[in-house]
Amino acid sequence: MGAVILAQVQDQPARESIRDARGMIVGVIERQRLTGNLVARDRNGTIIGVYEERSRTTRDAHGRLVGTTNLLPALLLWAR
């Protein structure tokens, strides 16, 4: 009988904390597994914005286009 070995490979962490200049956590950026999008949440868990890697666009919580690169850390720092 053959054995099956399953390995989980992580390219990037699923969740990254963003801190301000004083070291206080202002929010987190998490990767959605199915879509690969990055979602920024403030310290209360409210969605601040989404970065879509496929189109390379960042949108705010209302779906408005913010920019054509990953601007999620800037959105988190601006929203605090």
C-alpha positions as CSV (number, residue, x, y, z in Angstrom):
1,M,0.0,0.0,0.0
2,G,1.2,3.5,-0.8
3,A,1.1,6.3,1.7
4,V,-0.2,9.7,0.8
5,I,1.6,12.6,2.2
6,L,-0.2,16.0,2.3
7,A,1.9,19.1,2.8
8,Q,0.6,22.6,3.3
9,V,2.7,25.2,1.7
10,Q,2.2,28.8,2.6
11,D,3.7,31.5,0.4
12,Q,2.6,34.3,2.7
13,P,1.0,34.4,6.1
14,A,-2.8,34.3,6.1
15,R,-2.9,37.3,8.5
16,E,-0.6,40.2,9.0
17,S,-0.9,42.8,11.7
18,I,-0.3,46.5,10.8
19,R,1.1,48.8,13.4
20,D,1.5,52.5,13.7
21,A,4.7,54.4,14.6
22,R,4.1,53.8,18.3
23,G,3.7,50.0,17.8
24,M,-0.1,50.0,18.4
25,I,-2.0,47.6,16.1
26,V,-4.3,49.6,13.8
27,G,-5.6,46.6,11.9
28,V,-4.9,43.4,10.0
29,I,-4.6,42.3,6.4
30,E,-5.7,38.8,5.7
31,R,-5.6,36.7,2.6
32,Q,-8.8,35.0,1.4
33,R,-7.9,31.5,0.4
34,L,-10.4,31.0,-2.4
35,T,-10.0,34.2,-4.3
36,G,-6.5,35.3,-3.3
37,N,-7.8,38.8,-2.5
38,L,-6.3,40.7,0.5
39,V,-8.8,42.2,2.9
40,A,-7.9,45.0,5.4
41,R,-9.8,45.1,8.7
42,D,-9.5,47.7,11.4
43,R,-8.9,46.8,15.1
44,N,-12.7,46.3,15.5
45,G,-12.9,43.9,12.6
46,T,-14.7,46.3,10.2
47,I,-13.6,45.9,6.5
48,I,-11.7,49.0,5.4
49,G,-10.7,47.8,1.9
50,V,-9.9,45.0,-0.5
51,Y,-7.0,44.5,-2.9
52,E,-7.7,42.3,-5.9
53,E,-4.4,40.7,-7.2
54,R,-6.0,39.7,-10.4
55,S,-6.8,43.3,-11.5
56,R,-4.2,44.9,-9.2
57,T,-6.7,47.3,-7.8
58,T,-7.5,48.5,-4.3
59,R,-11.1,49.4,-3.4
60,D,-12.4,50.9,-0.2
61,A,-15.2,49.4,1.9
62,H,-17.8,51.1,-0.4
63,G,-16.3,49.5,-3.5
64,R,-14.8,52.8,-4.8
65,L,-11.5,52.5,-6.6
66,V,-8.6,53.8,-4.5
67,G,-5.6,53.0,-6.6
68,T,-3.9,50.5,-8.9
69,T,-1.5,49.0,-6.4
70,N,-1.8,47.5,-2.9
71,L,-2.8,50.5,-0.8
72,L,-4.3,48.6,2.1
73,P,-1.7,49.6,4.7
74,A,-2.2,53.2,3.8
75,L,-6.0,52.8,4.1
76,L,-5.6,51.3,7.6
77,L,-3.4,54.1,8.8
78,W,-5.6,56.8,7.2
79,A,-8.8,55.3,8.7
80,R,-7.6,55.3,12.3
